Amino acid sequence: MSEQKNGQSRRDFLLKTIAIAPAMAVGTAGIGALESRSVLAADNTNTPHTHARDYQPTWFTAEEFAFITAAVTLLIPNDDRGPGALEAGVPEYIDRQMNTPYAIGANWYMQGPFTPDVDKEFGYQLPLVPQQIYRLGIAEANQQSQKHYGKVFAELTAAQQIEFLKALEAGSATFQQLPAKTFFSFLLQNTREGFFSDPIHGGNQGLVGWKLINFPGARADFMDWVERGERYPLPPVSIRGERS
C-alpha cells in the first residue's frame, strides 16, 4: 500500500502483478449475480468512461459501503492512464459478491481444525467465510480508525487513509476477531478481481481494466496474435458483447 514500490507508483506496481489477469478476467473467484436487462446495456457505448453507474448496496450497510468505496479508491487510483477502481465500479462488484456462494464459503471445508500459524504453507486457515471477514474486518477497522484518528476510515484524509491501509497490509494494526492482514488481503484480492473481471459481475465497467492492459476479453479467437509481439489492434469485448 506504499506510494512507491521500487520507485514506481501503486498503479505501476499493480500492472506488474497481473500476470494471471487473462485467467481471472472472464471467471472470477465468486459467481456474480447477473444484472437486469436495463443495466446490461448501460455501458455499451463508445464514449470515454469517467465514472461508475449509480449503485445502492444490497448487502453492505451504508457505513460498510463507505469504507469499501474509500479503500478501493486508494488501492487502484485513477491517473493519467485512465480510471481506477472507483470509476470501474469495484464497490458494486464486491457488494454483489457478498450475495454469492463464494461469500458464504459454500465450497470451502469449514470443519477444522483451524491452525492460522501454518497459513503460509497450507493457505487460509480461519473459521470465517468472506461475509464474516468483511463484516468483522470493517467494524474492527473503523474502531481502530476512530481510536487513532477520532473518525471512521471513510472520513479520514487521503493521507491518513493510506497510512491506515499500510498498517493493515503490514499486519501492524491490532484486530481482536481476525488478523488485520487477512482482512486486507481479501480486500485487495477482491479489488483486483473487480477491476479485471468481466463486467457481467459488476466491476470493470466500461472495460477500463481490460483497456489498461490491452486484454481482448471474451473474443472468440485471438490466438494468432499471441506470439506476434505486437499490440492487439481490436478493443476488448465482454461476455455479453460490450465493446469499448
HELIX and SHEET records of a PDB file:
HELIX    1   1 ARG A   10  LEU A   15  1                                   6    
HELIX    2   2 ALA A   21  ALA A   25  1                                   5    
HELIX    3   3 ARG A   37  LEU A   40  1                                   4    
HELIX    4   4 ALA A   62  LEU A   75  1                                  14    
HELIX    5   5 VAL A   90  GLN A   97  1                                   8    
HELIX    6   6 PRO A  101  ILE A  104  5                                   4    
HELIX    7   7 PRO A  116  VAL A  118  5                                   3    
HELIX    8   8 ASP A  119  PHE A  122  1                                   4    
HELIX    9   9 PRO A  130  TYR A  149  1                                  20    
HELIX   10  10 PHE A  153  GLU A  155  5                                   3    
HELIX   11  11 ALA A  158  ALA A  170  1                                  13    
HELIX   12  12 ALA A  180  PHE A  196  1                                  17    
HELIX   13  13 PRO A  199  HIS A  201  5                                   3    
HELIX   14  14 GLN A  205  LEU A  207  5                                   3    
HELIX   15  15 VAL A  208  ILE A  213  1                                   6    
HELIX   16  16 MET A  223  TRP A  225  5                                   3    
SHEET    1   A 2 GLN A   4  LYS A   5  0                                        
SHEET    2   A 2 GLN A   8  SER A   9 -1                                        
END                                                                             
